[in-house]
Amino acid sequence: MRFTVETNYDQKTLTNLAHALRKTVRKKSGILSHILGWIAVVLSPILLFHDGFALDFRRVITLSVVLFMLAVLLFEDSINGWIARKRLLKGLDKSVTTFEEEGYETITAVGKTQWTYEVIGEIVELKNCFVFIFDRSHGQVYDKAGFTEGSVEEFRSFIEGKTKKEVKTIR
């Protein structure tokens, strides 16, 4: 069996990668940081204005920091995707990956890389892509709309068989 997938590593794709990482290998630390962040966002205005609504320099700075924290809490995956996109080397923004029985190969403008299925730590399926997670900071994304050889359903079964890992579905 052979599968070929074309993927563009754009903002949406890298946001999906960040989301998959946060929901799997970064889950525990992510929950803790979200709890602490939301506590700070909720308590800060209460503590700042307990003695009235006078705005001085200190309060404006503190409110700015709270608004920044709120934005980070709400748009964490997009921000992490944007940072990843800025760090992406030229030529790695488009890939064509071919999956075969013994391994898979990714071709980009930079070159060709061969992979074995053993390096995959976790497999995540999102609404529009598959994500292979290697560690807390690294993964690969495969766009479901980019399949030029094989189907999404066949690929799901194939990759589960090759890696001996269950594909986790997250939203």
N, C-alpha and C positions, 0 to 999 in steps of 0.2 A: 504494500500500500504506500502511496506517495501523496503528500499534501504540499501545496505551495501557497504562501501567504505574502501579500504585499502590505507593508505598514508604513505610514507616514508618522514620524515622531513629532507631532505638532502639540500645541498647548493642551488640547482635549485629551490626546493620548497620554501625555505625561501627567496630567491631572488624574487620569484613571490609574496610572501606575502608583502615584502617591496615595490615592484612596485605597488601593489594594494593600499596599504596605502598611498603612495605618490600621486597617481592619484585621490584619493577620499578625505579622511579626512585631509590629510596634503597638499592639493592642493594649497591653498592660500599662506601658508608660504613657500612652495616649489618653487613656481613661483618667489616670491620675492628673495629668497636666490639664485636661479639660475641666475636671472638678475644681482644681485650684484656681484656674483661670476664671471660671464662672463665679466662684465665690468672690474673687477680687473685683470682678465687674459689677456684681450686685452690691457688695458692701461699700465700695469706694464712694459712690455718690451719697449714700446714707451718711457715712462718716464725714465726708467733706462738708455737707450742708446741714449738719445737725444743729448748728448755731445760727442759721440764717443763710440767705442766698447771695451774699455779697461775693462778687468775683474779684479776686486779687490774682496776682501773677502766679502764686503757688497753686491755687485752685485751677487756673486755666491749664497749667502744665500737667497737673494730675489728671484732669479730665481728658486732655489730649492723649495721655498714656492709656487711660481706660478705654477710650474710643479705638486706639490702635490695637489694644488687646482684644476688644470685641471683634474688630475686623479680622484679626488673625484666627480667632476661634471660629468665626463663621466661614472664612474662606481659606482654611488651612491647606486643603488639598490643591486648590488653584495656585496658592502661593508657592507651595513646594514644587508643583509642576512647572511654574514659571522659572524658579531657581534652577531646576534640572535642565530646562530648555536653554537657559543662558550658559550652563556649563557643558552642554552637548558639543562635542567636537564637530567641526565642519565635515560634511560628507556622511554623517551618521543619522541624518534626519529622515532618510528613506532607506528601507531595507526590503529585500526579497528573501524569504526563508523557505527552504525546502526540507521537509521532514521525510525521512526514510526509515527503514527498519533498524539500521545500525546506529543512527544518530541524525543530527540535523545540521544544516549549513546556512549561514546568513551571509548575504552579499550586500555590501554597501558601496558607496563611491570610494571609500577608503580601502576596502579590500574584502577578503573572504575569510570567514571564521567558521571552524567546525566545532560542534558541541556534542557531548554525549548526554544521554538522558539522566545519568546519575548526578549531574551537577544541579539539577532542579530541586529546590527545597520544598516548594509548595506550588500548587497550580490553582489559580483563582479564575473564576468566570464572572465577568460583569455583563451588563446588558448588551454591550456592543464589542467586547473584546475578551481575549484570554490573557492572563498575566502569569508569567513564570517568575517566581520569587527565588532569588539565590541567597540573600541575606537581608539585614535590616535596611540596606541602602541601595541594593542592586536588583534589577529585574528586567524582563523583556516583555513587550506588549505585542499581541497579534490581533489585528483588527478582523472581526468576523466578516465584515464586508469586503475584505481584501483576499479572501480565498479564491484562487484562480484554478486550483486543482483540488478536488475533494470537497466534502461538505462539512459544515460545522458539527453536525451530529456524529459523523464518522470520526472526525478529528478528536472529539471529546473521548470516545471509546478507545481510540488508538493511543492517545497520550496517557490515559489511565493505565492501559495495559503495559506500555513501555516503561513508565516511571514507577508503577505499582503504588501510585498515590491517587487518592480521590480528588476530583476536581471540586473545589469549594465554590459555591455560588454565593456572592454577596451583592448587595444593592447599595 
